[in-house]
Amino acid sequence: MLKNPVKSLTRKIRAYQALSFIPKGEVHVDIGCGLEKYLLSKSPCRIKIGFDKKIGNVLVDKIDIKDNSVDCVTMLAVIEHLEYPSQIIKECFRILKRDGVLIITTPKAKSEWLIKLYSSEFRKNPAEHKQYYDYCSMQKLLNGYFSILIYRGFLLGLNQLFVCNKINHAGNA
């Protein structure tokens, strides 16, 4: 099966956007890592764990990782596909260390026309994107768990990057 060059390029651009924000820590979890685990292959972390339905992992509402044990969680072009995004955000909060970083990229709604042009899977199943996010809706999703430190658009403003810090609650290790 031939790879879609546009999808490959956008994956690399998303990874490039995220890489400079991944701390040189111990554990990096990439949700939606893909078969090739591209971002994990570039990660500065020592332990790299990938989840993706393409490699047999189905994340619904639980991430099978110990509490407060992860330095960085990335979700590049994933959150818009999730049936229960608030549950996964809670799980990211649970597994991240006190100073943990959550990095999310997601397309803006206005990019849908372009996605339809280059993605045959999306044309077959446009409901694959459960929800589009903007700054306000992402802030609402993260509320009580993460604060957005950095927000910026990329790929001609059709995609966006969120770099988030874990909000430390009293008694949270």
Steps between C-alpha positions, in 0.01 A plus 500: 500500500639839399532766768311823451781760465283787629402305812866405553611862465232634736594234759862616483400866526284427806790309658738787425258742670488283813863386531648818644251483790568138599712508816814287531331279753469137581162400349317623188155365411374567147129435451433441131863418423424330168663186367835666445510674842665798331481748789620244754800424280604867538411540869778593745340286772656168603179295516258540210151350509262519207127435479311476174206298376713410196734305729219338696442753779150633549480785749149572611525640849806342667877514442676201652789691657589569865392829664744794492761311297516677162694813401321574174182392321450588136185474291565620148183516289325261741268688735249575223460125440429400860154390609572598862764777491427622854577152639833488317587850627429379856721197437781720365471706818516183711810352331701821462749603765447823691698700242376290209431643156205422274545588133201492266466587134163506330364637175267797495149448362585712197755237391237234430480582128875440464490177700228373265727570202794291616348237729298222342427362848347832605288516182367152578434585866472875570359417845854386589547850642267506799566865587714789386665717761607861518678675785182552705361147459842349577527715811157376606602135440820544703334700779606389846775273368733699273579860420599600149852648505558532128249521218583551136373420156702328229453359149354829374291533816305180427653312795574602855742407774420503872779456755347448842619469858335286759308701758621393840218442744559494874628156595588408140843336486 
